[in-house]
Amino acid sequence: MQRRFLQVLTVLTAVWLSAAFSESPCTGRLVLSFPLTVANAPEPVQLGTHLVLRVEPSDSGWEPQVVDSSNPDARGNLLCAIRNWHGAQPFLITAYMANIYPNERVIPIRGTSQTVCIRILGARVEQNGSTPRYLEGTVEVRWSGARG
């Protein structure tokens, strides 16, 4: 039963990722830009009436999150294809995933027709033992979609 669930989850994730990465290169309005090596998280950005983009520190990197500001805990991070996610995800920005996902990632905002595009520019990664880290680079986040 658990194995079948994991197989179905893998297929659904592959379909979702295929749709996410089949978009044209980043479009939309630049809403956030910050250095990969910055110590503090950037300020949250209002995307629409009820959507807020925030970036939280995560596993030697960053976790961009889009939340419903009217009830941020009810739906979780809307960049997740499913709410209960595990493992490497295309919205995560960490040096150890630099070879897994492209430096330009178009990600659907769950439950909307909107997207965000995460671009990693000029990144340089240092492998220090088993923990790679960014030495330089910039993250840009663009938002496309109707207000809401």
Secondary structure, 3 states (H helix, E strand, C coil): CHHHHHHHHHHHHHHHHHHHHCCCCCCCEEEEEEECCCCCCCCCEECCCCEEEEEEEECCEEEEEEEECCCHHHHCCCCCCCCCCCCCCCCCEEHHHCCCCCCEEEEECCCCCCEEEEEEEEEEEEEECCEEEEEEEEEEEEEECCCC
